[in-house]
Amino acid sequence: MPFVKEDSRVAEVVDDSPPREEADDASADGSEGGADERVRSLPEAQRLKQEGNEHYKAKRISLAMDRYTLAYATCPKEEKIVRSQCLANRAACHYFFSEWEEVVDDCTKALELDPSYGKVVGRRANAYEGMRKYTQCKEDLDRLQELDPTWITVPANKARYSKIEKAAEEQFEREKEEMMGKLKDLGNTVLGKFGLSTDNFKCVKDPSTGSYSISFQQ
C-alpha cells in the first residue's frame, strides 16, 4: 500500500508557502519555453492555484489539474517555490488517479525547482512503490531521511522502510538472475559454434581475497 492513506490525499495537496527562490525555464509541461513573459503574474498564478486547491478538496480532480497547469504556466519563472507547488499539486491529482508515471514526472520536476520539498519526495516514493520500482522507492525514502532525520523514528515509517528495503533487495536479486540468464543464453549461442557452452566454464571464488577466477572444464 502507498505511504499516503486514501483519505489523506485531499488534505495534503494544499501548499501556500511564500516564494523564496530564483529562475526556472520550464513550461507548463516541463519543456523549454512556456507562456509569454507579458502574461506571467504571481497574483494570478496564486489565484489559479487556490482555485485548484478548492476543486481538489471538492474532488473535482480534473478541474484541479487544469488550474494547477495554468497556474504553473502563468507563474513568473523566478518564483521557483510557487512553480514547484503547482507541479506538486498536479502530481497529487495524478496520484488520485493512480497515474504513477505522471506522478513521478511532476514530482521530479518539482524537486528540480525545490530540492528540499520533503512532501514531494514522499509522494514520488509512493508512486515508485505503485510501479513496483522498489529500488527507486528506497532511494527516495533515504533522501526523505536526509531531509528529516526524525522520519525514521516513527514506528510506522521504520516498519515501512524495512519492508521496502527487503523488497528492493529481492527485486535486485531477481533482476540479477534474469540478467545472468540472458548472458548465459548469449554465451551459449556464441560458444555453441565451437562445440562449447557456458557449462564448460566455472567461476571459483577465492575465500581469502573475494575475487573470482574462471576455470575451463571439458
Secondary structure, DSSP 8 states (H G I E B T S, - for coil): --SS-GGGHHHHT------------B-TTSSB--S-GGG--HHHHHHHHHHHHHHHHTT-HHHHHHHHHHHHHHS-TT-HHHHHHHHHHHHHHHHHTT-HHHHHHHHHHHHHH-TT-HHHHHHHHHHHHHTT-HHHHHHHHHHHHHH-TTGGGSHHHHHHHHHHHHHHHHHHHHHHHHHHHHHHHHHHHHHGGGT--GGGEEEEE-TTT--EEEEE--
